Amino acid sequence: MSDIHGNDDYLRGVLKKAGYTKQDILVIVGDMIEKGEESLRTVRTILELQKENPNVYAVMGNVEHFQLQMFYAEGLDACREFIGALRWRQEVWGRSFFMDILEELGLCLAELCDDNILAVKKQIREGALARVLVPKRCLLYESSV
C-alpha cells in the first residue's frame, strides 16, 4: 500500500475492503503523511497496526524523507525555511504532519518565530516525534530504493 497522504479513513477503508487481518503481511511504501487532513492520526493508526501485527512494515517515502530532512536541518536559516514550508502547506493543504504535532503541543504555526523555533523543534524531537520514530520498531524506515 502507498500514497495514503494523511487520509486515515482511506487507509482504514482499503484495509477493510481488502479483508486485512492480523495474520496478513502489510507493507506500506511511503507517502503516509501530508496533503490529507489526518497525518498524525494516520501515523498513529499505522503504529497501532504495527503493535497488533509484527508483519506490518512502513517504509519512508519521499514525503516523509523531505519533512524529516527539513525538520532536522540545523541553523536559523533552515528553521526559517521549515516555518515557510509549514505555512505553504497550511495555505495549500490546510494541514500538515508537523502542524498536527504543534497543535497537540498547544502551539499554532502563527506563534513560530526566530525567538522560539529552536526550542519548539527540540520539544517536538524529544516529545511527539520521539513517539513516532520508535527505535527497533521504527515507523519510518528509510529506504535507499
N, C-alpha and C positions, 0 to 999 in steps of 0.2 A: 504494500500500500504506500502511496506517496501523495504529496501535494494536498495535505489536509488544510494547511494555511489558516490555522486558528478557528476552524469550524468544528467544534466539539459535537454538535448534533449530526453533522455529516459523518464524522468518524464513527459515532455510535450506530448510525443508520446503516453504514456499509457493513460493519461487523454483524449487525442483526440480520441484514439481507443475506450475507454470506454464511450465516449459521455458525459463526465463530463460537468455539467452546474453549475451555481452559486446557484441553488436550491438544489444541492446534499449535502450530508454529506460526507466529506473526512477525513479519519483518516490515518495519516502517522505514522507508528510504528517503527521508528528508522532507524539507519544507513543511514542517509541522506547525510553525508559527507564522504570524503576520498576515495581513490582508483581512482576515476574519475578525469577528468581534470577541472571540473567546480564546486567545492564545494561551494564557496562563491556565485556564480551565482545561484546555486540550492537553497541555503538558501534564497536568495532574491526572487526567484520565489515563494517559499513556503510562505514567508512573504506577498507577493503581493496577493496570493490566499487567505490568511487569512484576508487581508484588504477588499477584494471583497466579502467574504462569511464568516459570523460568525460561520458557521458549518464546518470549516476546523481546524483540531486538529493535532498537531505534538507532538509525544512522543519521548523523548530522548532514543536512543538505546545505546548499549554498546560502539559503536564507539564514539558517542558524549560524553558520560559519561567519557570515558577514556581520550579523548582530553581535556575536561574541568578540570578533576582531575589533569592531568599533568600541565596544564596551571596555575591553581590556587595554586599549591604546592609552599610552601614558602622555602626560603633559596637558597643559591648559588648552592649547590649540586643538588637540584631539578631543578634549571634553566639549569644547565649543562645537566641534563637528558632530559629536554624538547628540548634543542637545538639538542642533539643527536638523539632524536626521529624524529625531523623535518628533519634532514639530512638523516636518514634512509628512511623516506617517499619520500624524493626527489630522492634518489637513486633507490628505488623500484617502486614507483608510478609516479614519475616525478612532482607531485603537492601535495598540502595539503591545507586544510582549512586555517590554520594559515599562510602558505606561501602566499596564496592569499591575506590575510589581510596585511602581511608585504609589499607585492608588492604595494598594494593600498596606503600604508603609505610612499611609496618611498624608502623602505628598501629592502635588499635582505638577504637571510639566511647567506651568507658568512660574512656579516657585524656583526652578533651577536657574542658577546664575554662576558667574565666576567665583563668587564667595563661598558657595556651598557644594558645588558639583563633585569635588574630590571626596568630601565627607559622605555625600549621598551614594556615590559609587562604592565606597568602602562598605557602607551599611548594606547595600544590595549584595555585594560579594560575600559578605560574612553571614547574611541572613537568608533572604529568599533564594538567591541564586545558588547558594551552597546546598539548599534542599533539593534543587532541581538537578544539579550536577553531582550526583551521589557517587562517591568513589567505589570502584569494583563493580558496581551495577549501574553504570552511568547511563543516563537517558540519552545524552548527546555524544555518541561515539563519533569521532572524526574519521572520515573516510578519505583516502587519497585517490579514490577512483574518479 
